[in-house]
């Protein structure tokens, strides 16, 4: 990914924060038929000695051939908030009219190798954690609220995936190359 110096993300913590806030990732895999992408919500485990850049966990339907790429290198793309930026938000007089439309955005690319996990306890645990994370802020539905035989069937037809992040790249293009006044007007327009 092309990243001019002024659009570089501040730190690994900033990159992991974007992943945590926007967990739907596009997992890209090069297969026999070319590139393929699957959009999957991920759970992010924090960095550890075993995974210094963090760990991505998810699950897919057993019918999805993605999990059969066990050990394959993958790229997972995460995108934060993005917005069109009109040149009318800039101080056009100070810029001598030299301004064009652009797009502000923040993205993180996580590189690693896919690991398939067929352990039913692992899959159920991952499903439960994901549900708890996203339901707690709402009505509070729990996996246990569904009939046990239904959940058991889902677990049997699901495979876990885990990706130890080997490398992170990010581009936070947020008008850092503009004046303080321009940035303030862009931020106000985005709010």
N, C-alpha and C positions, 0 to 999 in steps of 0.2 A: 504494500500500500504506500502510495506517495504521501509523505507527511512533511510539509515545510516546518522548519524549526518553531515558528510562532504558533503552530497548531498542535504541537506535541502535548500529550496528556501529562499532567503534573507528576503523577506517581502511580505505582502499582495499586495503592489503596484507592485512588480515583477510578482506575479501570475496573477494579473489583466492585466498587460501589455502583458503577453504571450497570454491570451485569446483575447485581442483586436487585436493583431498582427496575430493570427491564429484562426479566428472565427468559423471554421468548427468543430463542436463538435460531438462526438458520445454519444447520449443520451441513457442510459441504464435503462430499466424498468423491474422489475420482474412481470410477468403477469401469467395468468392461464396456458399458454403453456410453461412457463419457462422464461428465460431471453430473452429479445429482445433488439436490438439496432437500432437506426435510426441516420443517419448522417445528421446533420442540421446546416446551417450557423446561428450563433447567433449574436445578437446585444447586447452589454454590456452597461448597464446603471451604472454609478458610484455609489459607496456607498452613502447611505443616512441614515437618522434616521430610516426610515421604513425598509431599507435593508442594514445593516451595512457592508455586504461583497459584495454588488452589486446585480444587477438584470440582468438575461438573458432573452432576448425576441426573439421570432422567429415566424414562421408560418408554418403550414403543410396543406396538402390537407385534405379536410373534409373526403375523402375516407380512410385516414390513421387512424386506430383505436387508435393511440397514444393519441390523444387529449381527448379521452373518459376516460382516466385514471386520470381525474381531482382530485387533492388532493393526488395522489400517490407519495411516495418518489422516487426520480430519482437521477441518477449519470450522470454527463456530463463530458466526457473526452476530453481534449484539448491537442494537441501535437504540440510542436514547431519543430524547425529544429533538425534532427538527422543524425548521421553519424557513419559508421563503423570506428574503430580505430585499425590500425595494430600495433603490437608490434614493428615493424621496426621504428616507430616514437619515440620510447623511447630510452634513453641511456642504451642500453642492457649491456654494459660493467659495468657501475656503478650499475646496478641492478643484476649483476651476472647471466645474462640470464633469470632471473625470471620475465618473462612478458608473457602475453597471449593476444589474441585479445579481444576487448570489443566493446561496443557501447556507444556513447555519445548521450544524449537526454535531452529534457526538457518537462515535462508533468505537467498538472494541472488537478486535479479532483475537480469538483464543485458539492456539494451535496445540495439538496433542494427538494421542492415539486412542482409538475407540477400544473399549473393553466390554464385551458382552457378559452379562451376569444372569444366569438362569436360576438362581436360588430364590425360591418363593418367599422366604422370610425377608430377604433383601428387598425384593420387589414390593412387597406389602409395606415394609418400613418406609420406602421411598415414596410410595403413593400416599401414605398416611402423613408424612412430614410435609409434602407439597400441599396436600389438602388443608392441613392445619395452618400452614403459613398464609394461604390465600383466603381461607374461610373465617379465620379468627376475627378479621376486621369487618366481617359481614354478619350473617345470621348464625354462623357457628356450626354448619353442617359438619358431621364427622363421618369417616369411612364406616365406623361402627353403626351408623344410622341405616345403612343399606342391609338387606338380608345377607347373612353370612355365606349362603351357598352362591349367591350372585357375586360377591367379592371373591370367593375362592375360584369361581370360573374365570373372572377377569384376571386374576393373578396367574392362572395357568396359561392364559392366552397372551401374556405380556412378558417381555424380556427387559431387564434392566440394562442400562448403558452407563458407563463411567469413563470420564476423560480426565486424566491427570494433565493439567495445563503445563505444557513445556515452554511456551513462549506467548507473551501478550504484546499486541501492538494496538495503538489507539490514535485516533485523530479527533481532537476536540476543536472543531472549527467554529468559533463563537465570536467572530469579529475582533479577535485580538490584534489584527493588523490595522485597525481603524483607531481614530482618536477617542479620547475618553468621552467626549460629547456624543460622538456617533454611537459608541457602545451603549451609552445610557439610553439613547433614543431607541435603539434596536431592542434592548432589554424591556423597555417600557411597552413597546409595540407587541412583544411576545407575551407579555403578561396580560 
